[in-house]
């Protein structure tokens, strides 16, 4: 079990059977729920016009069903229940705080409700959202599933009217290139859209893939930590204030606290260095307008892994603080034009939510 596609799915399965007692895990303090009732929300991002979008991985469906790559997890079943969703914050009535604009995306879910494949991130260049669809396994499994299963493991470009097209087959690139030379395993999890290219973090392949317009994707960077003895994989990719590419890493089993890092990758891929370390189970990262780094930690670490997750901020002077604790499987973080942090929470339940956390400037 070499990658996030296996290890993290297994940790999610451990969480999904015991979420009910976690309803009152912690008081989220100043964070307010502005949307609820989401189906396994993951990545979150703002469009240039200020609209807020979330990738919903979906809740699977009746099948076809195929065995999970983790035998103990049983079968995962196919359905077209994923979505890209516009958030219309409504603290008074969070259940009314969203509208699905792209629907019918493929979703793979275990019998206990745990997602193993589906929409995982959304990002923008202009008004059109780009969407990664996780797969978690060998792309050959797509042939055994439903009509839209070929979308799993790809990068889509959508329109405001809800249409979409495949712009890169990331899983197909992993099958051809397999940059780490191990089992073919693809799980596109995060995307950065830049003029002339899209950079996709594939947590299954342990690689970043570059997808220029009208050309096949290629390997941009792989084996980000060299020999990968702890199954450390990229789960998030963003552009930093200096124009470089920043990558959040989820450290695999046994999920040792304090061992996750944020890497700085030169914009041309020529160098990779550690930018910040000492984190735990990173699932997403973001920068604010002043250059502060926000790190979303999905679990507290240790084995077996378990909530709570945290939002941590590192200010430009290097000082660090926990802004929000008590999160239950958070999936994404974005800093809004209003200066607040927006976080997807309860990402392994069909009642996921978006939280808004007011922020104060770094000291």
C-alpha positions in Angstrom: 0.0 0.0 0.0 2.3 2.7 -1.3 0.4 5.9 -1.4 -2.2 8.3 -0.1 -4.7 6.5 -2.4 -4.5 3.5 -0.1 -3.4 4.7 3.3 -5.6 7.7 3.5 -8.7 5.8 2.2 -8.1 3.3 5.0 -7.9 6.1 7.6 -11.1 7.6 6.3 -12.8 4.3 6.6 -11.8 4.2 10.3 -13.4 7.6 10.8 -16.6 7.0 8.9 -17.9 4.4 11.2 -17.8 6.6 14.3 -18.7 10.2 13.3 -21.9 10.4 15.2 -20.2 10.8 18.7 -18.0 13.5 17.2 -20.9 15.9 16.7 -19.9 17.8 19.8 -16.2 17.2 19.5 -15.3 20.8 20.2 -16.7 24.3 20.3 -15.7 26.0 17.0 -15.8 29.4 18.7 -16.0 32.3 16.3 -16.4 30.0 13.2 -19.9 30.0 11.9 -21.6 27.5 9.6 -22.7 29.3 6.4 -23.8 26.2 4.4 -24.7 22.7 5.4 -26.1 19.5 3.8 -23.2 19.1 1.4 -22.3 15.6 0.1 -18.7 15.0 1.2 -17.2 18.5 0.5 -13.6 18.7 -0.4 -11.7 21.6 -2.1 -13.0 25.2 -1.9 -12.0 28.3 -3.9 -13.1 31.8 -4.9 -13.8 32.8 -8.5 -12.4 36.2 -9.6 -15.8 37.8 -9.2 -15.8 36.7 -5.5 -18.2 33.8 -5.9 -17.3 30.8 -3.6 -17.3 27.3 -5.0 -16.9 23.8 -3.4 -16.1 20.4 -4.9 -18.6 17.8 -3.5 -17.3 14.3 -3.9 -20.8 12.9 -3.8 -22.4 9.9 -2.0 -21.9 7.2 -4.6 -24.8 5.3 -5.8 -26.3 1.8 -6.6 -23.4 0.6 -8.7 -21.8 -1.0 -10.5 -19.5 -1.9 -7.5 -15.9 -2.9 -7.6 -13.5 -4.1 -4.9 -11.6 -1.3 -3.0 -7.8 -1.4 -3.4 -7.9 -1.9 0.3 -9.4 -5.4 0.7 -10.7 -4.8 4.2 -12.8 -1.9 2.9 -15.0 -4.2 0.8 -16.7 -2.8 -2.4 -17.0 0.7 -3.5 -20.1 1.6 -5.6 -20.6 4.0 -8.4 -23.1 6.8 -8.7 -23.3 10.2 -10.4 -23.9 12.3 -7.3 -20.8 14.6 -7.3 -21.2 18.3 -7.9 -19.5 21.7 -8.1 -21.5 23.9 -5.8 -21.9 27.7 -5.5 -21.9 28.7 -1.8 -24.3 31.5 -0.9 -23.5 32.1 2.7 -26.5 32.0 5.0 -25.8 31.8 8.7 -29.5 32.1 9.5 -30.4 29.1 7.4 -27.2 27.1 6.4 -29.2 24.5 4.6 -30.2 27.2 2.1 -26.6 28.4 1.7 -25.7 26.7 -1.6 -26.7 25.9 -5.1 -25.3 23.1 -7.2 -24.2 24.4 -10.6 -22.5 21.3 -12.1 -24.2 18.0 -11.2 -24.0 14.4 -12.2 -20.3 13.9 -11.6 -19.1 10.4 -10.9 -18.6 9.3 -7.3 -17.2 6.1 -5.7 -18.3 5.3 -2.1 -17.9 2.5 0.3 -20.8 0.8 2.1 -20.1 2.9 5.2 -20.4 6.1 3.3 -16.7 6.8 2.8 -15.7 8.4 -0.5 -13.0 6.7 -2.5 -13.3 8.7 -5.7 -15.0 11.9 -6.9 -14.7 15.7 -7.2 -11.8 16.8 -5.0 -10.9 20.4 -5.8 -11.9 23.4 -7.8 -9.8 26.3 -9.0 -10.1 29.2 -11.4 -8.4 31.1 -14.2 -11.1 33.5 -15.3 -14.8 32.5 -14.8 -14.5 28.8 -15.7 -13.9 26.4 -12.8 -11.3 23.6 -13.2 -12.1 20.4 -11.3 -10.0 17.4 -10.3 -11.8 14.1 -10.0 -10.1 11.6 -7.6 -9.9 8.0 -8.5 -7.8 6.2 -5.9 -6.4 3.2 -7.9 -5.4 1.9 -11.3 -7.2 3.8 -14.1 -8.2 0.4 -15.7 -10.9 0.2 -13.1 -12.8 2.9 -14.9 -13.8 0.4 -17.6 -15.8 -1.6 -15.1 -18.0 1.2 -13.9 -20.7 3.5 -15.2 -21.0 5.7 -18.3 -19.2 8.7 -16.8 -16.5 6.6 -14.9 -14.0 7.7 -17.5 -14.1 11.1 -15.9 -12.6 9.7 -12.7 -8.9 10.6 -12.5 -9.2 13.5 -14.9 -9.1 17.3 -14.8 -12.3 19.0 -16.1 -13.1 22.5 -17.2 -16.6 23.6 -16.5 -18.8 26.4 -17.7 -21.1 28.7 -15.6 -24.0 26.9 -17.3 -23.0 23.5 -15.9 -21.4 21.9 -18.9 -17.9 20.4 -18.7 -15.1 18.8 -20.8 -12.0 16.8 -20.0 -8.9 18.8 -20.5 -6.3 16.3 -19.1 -6.4 12.6 -18.3 -4.2 12.6 -15.2 -4.7 8.9 -14.4 -3.9 8.0 -17.9 -0.6 10.0 -17.6 0.2 8.1 -14.4 -0.4 4.8 -16.2 2.0 5.8 -19.0 4.7 7.7 -17.1 4.4 6.1 -13.6 7.1 8.4 -12.3 7.8 6.6 -9.1 8.1 3.2 -10.8 5.8 1.5 -8.3 2.2 0.3 -8.7 0.1 2.4 -11.1 -2.1 4.4 -8.7 -3.7 7.8 -9.4 -5.7 10.1 -7.2 -5.8 13.7 -8.6 -6.5 15.8 -5.5 -5.7 19.4 -6.1 -5.2 21.8 -9.0 -3.4 25.1 -9.5 -4.5 27.0 -12.7 -2.0 29.4 -14.3 -1.8 31.1 -17.7 -0.6 28.4 -20.1 -0.7 25.4 -17.7 -2.6 23.6 -15.0 -0.6 21.9 -12.2 -2.3 18.9 -10.7 -1.2 17.2 -7.4 -1.8 13.5 -7.8 -1.7 11.9 -4.3 -1.8 8.4 -5.7 1.1 9.0 -8.1 3.2 11.0 -5.6 3.7 13.6 -8.3 2.8 16.9 -9.8 1.6 16.8 -13.4 1.6 19.8 -15.8 -1.2 20.0 -18.3 -0.7 22.7 -21.0 -3.7 23.7 -23.1 -4.4 21.3 -26.0 -1.5 19.0 -25.0 -1.2 15.8 -23.0 -0.2 16.1 -19.3 3.4 15.4 -18.4 5.4 14.9 -15.2 6.3 18.3 -13.6 7.8 17.0 -10.3 7.8 13.6 -8.6 9.1 11.8 -5.5 8.9 15.1 -3.8 10.7 13.8 -0.7 13.0 11.3 -2.4 12.7 7.7 -1.2 9.2 7.6 0.2 9.3 5.4 3.3 6.4 7.0 5.1 4.0 7.2 2.1 4.1 11.0 2.1 2.1 12.4 -0.8 1.0 15.8 -2.2 -2.6 16.8 -1.3 -2.6 20.5 -2.2 -0.9 22.9 -4.6 -1.1 26.7 -4.7 0.8 29.7 -6.1 2.7 31.6 -3.4 3.1 35.4 -3.1 6.5 35.1 -4.7 5.2 33.3 -7.8 6.6 29.9 -6.8 4.5 26.8 -6.4 3.8 25.6 -2.8 2.8 22.0 -2.1 1.2 20.6 1.1 2.2 17.0 2.0 0.2 14.5 3.9 2.6 12.1 5.8 1.3 8.6 5.7 1.1 5.8 8.2 1.8 5.9 11.1 0.9 9.6 10.7 3.5 10.8 13.1 2.5 14.3 14.5 4.8 17.1 13.4 6.3 15.4 10.3 4.2 17.0 7.5 5.8 19.7 5.4 5.0 22.5 2.9 7.4 22.5 0.0 8.4 25.4 -2.3 8.9 24.3 -5.9 10.4 26.8 -8.3 7.9 27.9 -11.0 9.9 26.0 -13.6 10.3 22.9 -11.5 14.0 23.3 -11.3 14.3 23.2 -7.5 12.4 21.8 -4.5 13.0 22.9 -0.9 11.2 22.8 2.4 9.4 26.0 3.1 7.7 25.1 6.5 7.6 21.9 8.5 6.4 20.6 11.9 2.8 20.1 10.7 0.5 17.1 10.8 -1.6 15.4 8.1 -1.8 18.4 5.7 -4.9 18.3 3.5 -4.9 21.9 2.1 -3.0 25.1 2.2 -3.6 28.8 1.2 -2.0 32.2 1.4 -3.6 35.5 2.3 -2.9 38.8 0.7 -0.2 39.6 3.2 1.7 36.4 2.6 0.6 34.4 5.7 0.4 30.7 5.1 -2.7 28.8 6.3 -2.3 25.0 6.8 -5.4 22.8 7.2 -4.6 19.6 9.1 -7.2 16.9 8.6 -6.3 14.6 11.6 -4.4 14.9 14.9 -1.9 12.2 13.9 -0.9 9.0 15.5 -2.3 5.5 14.7 -5.1 4.8 14.2 -5.7 8.3 12.9 -8.6 10.3 14.3 -10.1 13.8 14.5 -9.8 16.6 15.4 -8.3 18.6 12.6 -6.9 22.1 12.9 -6.3 25.3 10.9 -2.9 26.7 11.6 -1.4 30.0 10.5 2.2 30.8 9.9 2.8 34.5 9.7 5.5 36.0 7.4 7.8 36.5 10.5 7.6 32.7 11.1 5.3 32.9 14.1 2.7 30.2 14.2 -0.7 29.8 15.9 -3.7 27.5 15.9 -6.7 29.5 14.6 -9.3 26.8 14.8 -9.4 23.4 16.5 -12.0 20.7 16.8 -12.6 20.1 13.0 -14.0 16.8 11.8 -12.4 15.8 8.6 -11.9 19.2 7.0 -11.3 19.1 3.3 -10.3 22.6 2.0 -9.5 26.2 3.0 -9.7 29.4 1.1 -9.1 33.0 2.1 -12.0 35.3 0.9 -12.0 38.8 -0.4 -13.6 39.7 2.9 -10.4 38.6 4.7 -12.1 35.6 6.4 -11.1 32.0 6.1 -13.6 29.6 4.6 -13.3 25.9 5.4 -15.1 22.7 4.3 -15.8 20.5 7.3 -17.4 17.1 8.0 -16.0 15.9 4.7 -16.8 12.2 5.2 -20.5 12.7 5.9 -23.5 13.5 3.7 -24.0 16.6 5.9 -20.9 18.4 5.2 -20.6 22.1 5.8 -18.8 25.3 5.0 -17.4 27.4 7.9 -16.5 31.1 7.9 -13.8 32.1 10.3 -13.1 35.9 10.8 -9.4 36.6 10.8 -7.3 39.3 12.4 -4.0 40.4 10.8 -0.7 38.8 11.8 1.2 40.7 14.5 
